[in-house]
Amino acid sequence: MIDQLYRKAVLTVAERPQVEQLARQKMWNLAERFVAGESIESAIQAVQALERDGIAGNLDLLGEFIDSPAKCTEFADDVIKLIEAAHAAGIKPYVSIKLSSVGQGKDENGEDLGLTNARRIIAKAKEYGGFICLDMEDHTRVDVTLEQFRTLVGEFGAEHVGTVLQSYLYRSLGDRASLDDLRPNIRMVKGAYLEPATVAYPDKADVDQNYRRLVFQHLKAGNYTNVATHDERIIDDVKRFVLAHGIGKDAFEFQMLYGIRRDLQKQLAAEGYRVRVYLPYGRDWYAYFSRRIAETPRNAAFVVQGMLKG
């Protein structure tokens, strides 16, 4: 409950326009710890640096809840440019998108614009043997996102499109089981949006326990599993689980956030585990940065210390 109250307090303050304005003026030097620059070039350079350490990248152009259909299509065009740039740099494209950014819920000639733009993006990634992960947003979008995910897997295959489940939502175990027929590639996360206790576990211990259930059940079902966490206790539990069940290191990967626990990322890679780092970039960094600060008081302390130094 304390974790939920902390997250609510931080995100409530962060939503105030005057706070966002101040942050954009004063905090970019701090946000750079979590965001790989504002340009495609800076993001590609960040992936190349990771690959030199045996770590893969998951690129994400930041932006969500874009209102204009034209801007949604423009955003999708920018993602396609990112895929082209990654390929040109010798990087197999692996990109996350939020369907709200490319038009989810907006009608275009009788079809959802988000689905139309996602098809264009995934087709381009597939051309280069790449992969697109459909990020999960707040609980109101879960049903439509999973429905569109099912459609896109049917069209492009699970080797080219995956999605995300959040362990703080009560419904996620059922959602995971409902997708087993697709043999889906799923990234398991705890969840970073501000959700009511009617739909999400308020206590961290319950979120963590549900996270383990999601990961273990997905692995036992024989599905590729992305274990997205920095929690070393959970990481150790996953190591023990796969060893006990004879699950190979090629059946899953650990995923972490850019700028957090680089030492652990390198350690896991050195141990022979697949490791991938989520690399957000772009000018629309404030909402993402706010959620990172809301995750833990340790991140908030980092910001306060940085401001005092400035």
C-alpha positions as a printed NumPy array, in Angstrom:
array([[  0.   ,   0.   ,   0.   ],
       [  2.876,   2.37 ,   0.765],
       [  4.296,   1.781,  -2.727],
       [  0.92 ,   2.596,  -4.272],
       [  0.628,   5.808,  -2.268],
       [  4.142,   6.848,  -3.253],
       [  3.446,   6.214,  -6.945],
       [  0.158,   8.108,  -6.758],
       [  1.777,  11.096,  -5.071],
       [  4.593,  11.345,  -7.629],
       [  2.396,  10.902, -10.701],
       [ -0.248,  13.318,  -9.405],
       [  2.385,  16.023,  -8.966],
       [  4.001,  15.176, -12.323],
       [  0.685,  15.686, -14.163],
       [  0.554,  19.367, -13.205],
       [  1.368,  21.519, -16.263],
       [  3.628,  23.865, -14.308],
       [  5.658,  20.904, -13.02 ],
       [  6.064,  19.503, -16.534],
       [  7.126,  22.906, -17.85 ],
       [  9.746,  23.266, -15.121],
       [ 10.984,  19.729, -15.63 ],
       [ 11.44 ,  20.199, -19.366],
       [ 13.498,  23.306, -18.689],
       [ 15.634,  21.976, -15.855],
       [ 15.747,  18.181, -15.847],
       [ 16.902,  16.964, -19.261],
       [ 20.416,  16.403, -17.92 ],
       [ 18.848,  14.058, -15.325],
       [ 16.428,  12.419, -17.75 ],
       [ 19.373,  11.469, -19.955],
       [ 20.156,   8.706, -17.476],
       [ 16.914,   6.963, -18.484],
       [ 16.456,   8.238, -22.078],
       [ 18.869,   7.544, -24.944],
       [ 18.787,  11.056, -26.366],
       [ 16.226,  12.813, -28.516],
       [ 17.282,  11.605, -31.986],
       [ 17.439,   8.376, -33.977],
       [ 21.204,   8.808, -34.218],
       [ 21.66 ,   8.919, -30.436],
       [ 19.42 ,   5.872, -29.972],
       [ 21.317,   3.835, -32.585],
       [ 24.628,   4.771, -30.955],
       [ 23.268,   3.594, -27.586],
       [ 22.315,   0.2  , -29.069],
       [ 25.743,  -0.169, -30.65 ],
       [ 27.399,   0.53 , -27.283],
       [ 25.255,  -2.157, -25.653],
       [ 26.013,  -4.687, -28.36 ],
       [ 29.719,  -4.262, -27.722],
       [ 28.977,  -5.638, -24.231],
       [ 26.955,  -8.545, -25.62 ],
       [ 23.613,  -6.908, -24.794],
       [ 20.775,  -6.334, -27.265],
       [ 18.544,  -3.279, -27.537],
       [ 14.797,  -2.649, -27.617],
       [ 14.205,   0.745, -29.225],
       [ 11.197,   2.884, -28.374],
       [ 10.306,   6.277, -29.836],
       [  8.551,   8.005, -26.955],
       [  5.028,   9.32 , -27.4  ],
       [  1.571,   8.262, -26.239],
       [ -2.081,   9.319, -26.44 ],
       [ -1.506,  11.376, -29.585],
       [ -4.766,  13.093, -30.512],
       [ -4.545,  13.882, -34.225],
       [ -4.904,  11.003, -36.741],
       [ -2.419,  12.797, -38.986],
       [  0.113,  12.997, -36.158],
       [ -0.443,   9.309, -35.368],
       [  0.424,   8.402, -38.945],
       [  3.405,  10.768, -38.827],
       [  4.547,   9.005, -35.65 ],
       [  4.253,   5.625, -37.395],
       [  6.33 ,   7.004, -40.271],
       [  9.006,   8.002, -37.75 ],
       [  9.039,   4.479, -36.309],
       [  9.54 ,   3.073, -39.795],
       [ 12.461,   5.488, -40.242],
       [ 13.894,   4.109, -36.994],
       [ 13.605,   0.554, -38.311],
       [ 15.339,   1.565, -41.541],
       [ 18.11 ,   3.304, -39.596],
       [ 18.674,   0.281, -37.353],
       [ 18.933,  -2.011, -40.367],
       [ 21.321,   0.392, -42.115],
       [ 23.515,   0.36 , -38.998],
       [ 23.682,  -3.439, -39.029],
       [ 21.252,  -3.84 , -36.122],
       [ 18.383,  -6.321, -36.371],
       [ 15.383,  -4.057, -35.621],
       [ 13.693,  -4.716, -32.294],
       [ 11.245,  -1.923, -31.517],
       [  8.463,  -1.297, -29.017],
       [  5.42 ,   0.77 , -29.917],
       [  2.402,   2.016, -28.023],
       [ -0.679,   1.495, -30.145],
       [ -2.17 ,   4.717, -28.766],
       [  0.718,   6.563, -30.442],
       [ -0.13 ,   5.213, -33.887],
       [ -3.89 ,   5.706, -33.739],
       [ -5.54 ,   2.996, -31.646],
       [ -9.238,   3.833, -31.271],
       [ -9.305,   6.236, -34.211],
       [-11.384,   5.247, -37.23 ],
       [ -9.928,   5.44 , -40.72 ],
       [-12.123,   4.19 , -43.553],
       [-13.891,   1.786, -41.227],
       [-10.746,   0.344, -39.641],
       [ -8.782,   1.163, -36.503],
       [ -5.944,   3.512, -37.479],
       [ -3.668,   1.943, -34.858],
       [ -4.072,  -1.463, -36.462],
       [ -3.414,  -0.024, -39.926],
       [ -0.234,   1.724, -38.821],
       [  0.923,  -1.273, -36.762],
       [  0.657,  -3.41 , -39.89 ],
       [  2.934,  -1.016, -41.775],
       [  5.462,  -0.989, -38.961],
       [  5.521,  -4.759, -38.465],
       [  5.757,  -5.396, -42.212],
       [  8.864,  -3.215, -42.371],
       [ 10.421,  -4.931, -39.348],
       [  9.638,  -8.367, -40.813],
       [ 11.376,  -7.347, -44.056],
       [ 14.618,  -7.152, -42.052],
       [ 13.951, -10.152, -39.805],
       [ 13.032,  -7.819, -36.954],
       [ 10.521,  -7.766, -34.132],
       [  7.872,  -5.353, -32.839],
       [  6.588,  -5.415, -29.26 ],
       [  3.151,  -3.917, -28.649],
       [  3.509,  -2.164, -25.311],
       [  0.684,  -2.376, -22.806],
       [ -0.742,   0.86 , -21.438],
       [ -3.343,   1.537, -18.748],
       [ -6.012,  -1.069, -17.962],
       [ -8.656,   0.562, -20.178],
       [ -6.671,  -0.467, -23.276],
       [ -5.873,  -4.072, -22.407],
       [ -8.812,  -5.688, -24.206],
       [ -8.35 ,  -3.846, -27.491],
       [ -4.564,  -4.272, -27.392],
       [ -4.802,  -8.04 , -26.877],
       [ -7.443,  -8.295, -29.596],
       [ -5.212,  -6.432, -32.048],
       [ -2.192,  -8.456, -30.942],
       [ -4.047, -11.658, -31.803],
       [ -4.904, -10.26 , -35.236],
       [ -1.322,  -9.194, -35.927],
       [  0.212, -12.495, -34.806],
       [ -2.151, -14.233, -37.194],
       [ -0.917, -12.037, -40.032],
       [  2.814, -11.773, -39.284],
       [  3.676, -14.605, -36.888],
       [  4.774, -14.677, -33.253],
       [  8.404, -14.437, -34.343],
       [  7.792, -10.85 , -35.515],
       [  5.28 ,  -9.41 , -33.031],
       [  4.857,  -9.713, -29.27 ],
       [  3.167,  -7.874, -26.436],
       [  3.346,  -7.117, -22.71 ],
       [  1.492,  -8.265, -19.607],
       [  1.541,  -6.383, -16.291],
       [  1.645,  -8.321, -13.04 ],
       [ -0.088,  -5.647, -11.002],
       [ -3.335,  -6.286, -12.878],
       [ -5.559,  -9.002, -11.404],
       [ -6.563, -10.141, -14.872],
       [ -3.09 , -10.851, -16.282],
       [ -2.87 , -14.562, -15.384],
       [ -6.089, -15.196, -17.261],
       [ -4.935, -13.067, -20.18 ],
       [ -1.688, -15.028, -20.382],
       [ -3.471, -18.383, -20.471],
       [ -5.887, -17.133, -23.134],
       [ -2.979, -16.444, -25.497],
       [ -1.257, -19.836, -25.242],
       [ -2.63 , -21.016, -28.577],
       [ -0.53 , -18.317, -30.266],
       [  2.743, -19.486, -28.653],
       [  3.288, -15.79 , -27.941],
       [  6.448, -13.873, -27.186],
       [  5.501, -11.813, -24.118],
       [  7.398,  -9.312, -22.005],
       [  6.42 ,  -9.593, -18.358],
       [  6.522,  -6.336, -16.393],
       [  5.174,  -5.242, -13.039],
       [  3.384,  -2.139, -14.368],
       [  4.033,   1.585, -14.031],
       [  0.656,   3.298, -14.552],
       [ -1.49 ,   4.668, -11.763],
       [ -4.296,   2.089, -11.48 ],
       [ -7.18 ,   1.785,  -8.976],
       [ -7.258,  -1.044,  -6.43 ],
       [-10.358,  -2.379,  -8.196],
       [ -8.167,  -3.62 , -11.063],
       [ -4.633,  -3.775,  -9.672],
       [ -2.835,  -5.135,  -6.627],
       [ -1.991,  -2.204,  -4.326],
       [  0.736,  -4.073,  -2.412],
       [  4.198,  -4.687,  -3.875],
       [  4.447,  -8.183,  -2.374],
       [  1.341,  -9.289,  -4.281],
       [  2.617,  -7.713,  -7.504],
       [  5.937,  -9.528,  -7.14 ],
       [  4.289, -12.868,  -6.419],
       [  1.984, -12.509,  -9.403],
       [  5.008, -11.615, -11.511],
       [  6.652, -14.922, -10.643],
       [  3.46 , -16.804, -11.501],
       [  3.243, -15.128, -14.913],
       [  6.868, -15.844, -15.78 ],
       [  6.848, -19.434, -14.537],
       [  3.563, -20.327, -16.246],
       [  4.676, -18.806, -19.538],
       [  7.974, -20.687, -19.432],
       [  6.278, -23.98 , -18.536],
       [  3.905, -23.518, -21.473],
       [  6.941, -23.443, -23.776],
       [  6.569, -19.803, -24.8  ],
       [  9.42 , -17.343, -25.247],
       [  9.467, -15.179, -22.137],
       [ 10.96 , -11.751, -21.588],
       [ 11.703, -11.346, -17.89 ],
       [ 11.69 ,  -7.565, -17.522],
       [ 12.855,  -6.794, -13.996],
       [ 15.785,  -5.418, -11.989],
       [ 14.751,  -7.36 ,  -8.887],
       [ 17.664,  -9.692,  -8.164],
       [ 15.506, -11.96 ,  -5.992],
       [ 13.167, -12.574,  -8.913],
       [ 16.099, -12.996, -11.306],
       [ 17.613, -15.614,  -9.013],
       [ 14.239, -17.38 ,  -8.738],
       [ 13.992, -17.516, -12.538],
       [ 17.504, -18.959, -12.776],
       [ 16.566, -21.701, -10.305],
       [ 13.236, -22.36 , -12.023],
       [ 14.674, -22.873, -15.506],
       [ 17.429, -25.078, -14.131],
       [ 14.952, -27.239, -12.21 ],
       [ 12.673, -27.617, -15.25 ],
       [ 15.363, -28.147, -17.88 ],
       [ 14.52 , -24.926, -19.726],
       [ 17.364, -23.665, -21.917],
       [ 18.796, -20.166, -21.958],
       [ 17.471, -19.75 , -25.497],
       [ 13.868, -19.912, -24.249],
       [ 13.89 , -16.573, -22.433],
       [ 15.78 , -13.356, -21.876],
       [ 16.233, -10.818, -19.123],
       [ 15.18 ,  -7.297, -20.028],
       [ 16.08 ,  -4.117, -18.175],
       [ 15.717,  -0.39 , -18.543],
       [ 18.32 ,   1.901, -20.029],
       [ 20.374,   3.568, -17.315],
       [ 19.394,   1.191, -14.505],
       [ 21.652,  -1.574, -13.127],
       [ 24.185,  -1.592, -15.936],
       [ 26.401,  -3.727, -13.72 ],
       [ 23.724,  -6.411, -13.464],
       [ 23.088,  -6.291, -17.209],
       [ 26.756,  -6.99 , -17.932],
       [ 26.951,  -9.68 , -15.255],
       [ 24.   , -11.62 , -16.686],
       [ 25.379, -11.348, -20.213],
       [ 28.743, -12.646, -18.99 ],
       [ 26.934, -15.621, -17.427],
       [ 25.565, -16.541, -20.851],
       [ 22.017, -15.257, -20.443],
       [ 20.303, -13.283, -23.154],
       [ 19.959,  -9.672, -22.031],
       [ 18.084,  -6.856, -23.738],
       [ 17.831,  -3.217, -22.67 ],
       [ 14.762,  -1.083, -23.277],
       [ 16.031,   2.09 , -24.976],
       [ 13.502,   4.938, -25.085],
       [ 14.4  ,   8.075, -26.982],
       [ 12.743,  11.185, -28.374],
       [ 11.516,  14.631, -27.407],
       [  8.38 ,  13.372, -25.678],
       [ 10.332,  11.998, -22.715],
       [  8.568,  13.611, -19.773],
       [  5.782,  11.049, -19.162],
       [  8.254,   8.162, -19.315],
       [ 10.697,   9.948, -17.011],
       [  7.895,  10.618, -14.508],
       [  6.948,   6.921, -14.371],
       [ 10.57 ,   5.958, -13.734],
       [ 10.721,   8.368, -10.794],
       [  7.415,   7.014,  -9.488],
       [  8.699,   3.422,  -9.456],
       [ 10.931,   3.785,  -6.423],
       [ 12.055,   6.445,  -3.933],
       [ 15.632,   5.586,  -4.978],
       [ 14.966,   7.108,  -8.398],
       [ 13.429,  10.186,  -6.794],
       [ 16.523,  10.567,  -4.621],
       [ 18.648,  10.479,  -7.779],
       [ 16.675,  13.438,  -9.193],
       [ 16.865,  15.446,  -5.967],
       [ 20.62 ,  14.899,  -5.745],
       [ 21.027,  15.955,  -9.368],
       [ 19.02 ,  19.134,  -8.833],
       [ 21.067,  20.041,  -5.765],
       [ 24.282,  19.56 ,  -7.719],
       [ 22.945,  21.818, -10.444]])
